[in-house]
């Protein structure tokens, strides 16, 4: 599972990355960017199954964070949410809620993979 984390304070995700690794996600499949422009470039060049997006993200690494940059990123990206059945996609900061959604995504992926091999 490829995951993109877009947040100007990447250090806060150390605990999440450890949890992801314990769930079987490879560390090299978790990419972290600190600005909207870097996130856009990654989304254009790589298919991600999960985007964790800070709502207050700067346009450039040295810029001021703003919600407009995150919203613009969502509106210009070709992100498909319809494949995720009844999953809340807008989460606050609580790590527990994020891990719950991640568990649901991993279960969906496992079910899809096992269905393809039968």
N, C-alpha and C positions, 0 to 999 in steps of 0.2 A: 504494500500500500504506500503510495507516494503522498507525502503531506507537505504542504507549504504553510509556514508560519510567517505572517507579515506583522511585525511589531517593532517599534523603535526601542523597546526595552527587552531585548532577547533573553537576558539573564533570567527573567522570571519564568522561563520555560524549561529550566534544567530539570525540575521535578517531573514535569509532563513528559519530557524526553525519556527519562528513566522508566516511567510507567509504560510508555509506548514500546520501549525496548523489551520490557518484561512481558508485553502482550505479543511479542514476536515481530514487531516492526523493526526493520533494519535501520541503523543510524544513518546510513548513506541514502536512505529514502526519505529522510526528514530534512527539509531545506528551510533555512531561516533568512529572511531579508528584513531590512530596517526602514525601507521607504516604499512608497507606492510605485515609483518608476521601476525599482528593482523587482517588485512583485509582478508588475505588468510584463516585464521581459521574461521572467520565469514562466508565467502562465502562457505566454505565447510560444515558448520553446519546449515546454514539458507538460504532459498530461498529469494532473494531480487528482487524486480521489477525495482529498479533503483540503480545504483552505481554512486556516484559523487566522482571522483578520481583526486586528486592533481597529476600533472605530476612529481613533484619533491618530492618524498616521501622517508623517510628513511626506511631501512630494519628493524631496531629495534628502539624503542622510543628514545634511546640515540645516535643513529647513524646520519650520515650526509645524507641529502636528495640527491637523484639522480634519474634521469629519468629511469635508468635501472631497478630499483626496481618496478616502476609503470608498465613498459612494461612487465616485467616478470610476474607480477600479472595478467595482462590482458591475456597473452599468456597461462598461466596455469589454468585459471579459465574457468569454463564451462558457459560462459555468452552468451546468445542468443540475438542477436540484430535484427535478421531478422523479428521478429514479430512486429516491430515498423515501420509503413509505412512512408517513406520519412521524417524521423525525423533526424535532425543533432545530432549526438551523441558526437561530439568533440566540446566542448564549451570552451571559455576563461573564464575569471573571471566575466563578467558582470552578475549581479543578474537578470536583466530584461530578458536576453536571457534564462537563466536557468529556470526562472518562466514560460516563454512561453512554453518551452519543457515540463515542469512538467504539465502544463495545458493540453497539448495535451495527455500526458500519462494518466492523470486522466479521460479525455473524452473517451479515448480508453477503459479504464478499466470499466467505467460506461456502455458503449455500449456493451461490452462483458458480463457484469453481467446482464444487462436487457435482452439480447438475451438468456441467460441461463434460466431465470425465465419464459419465455413465453412458 
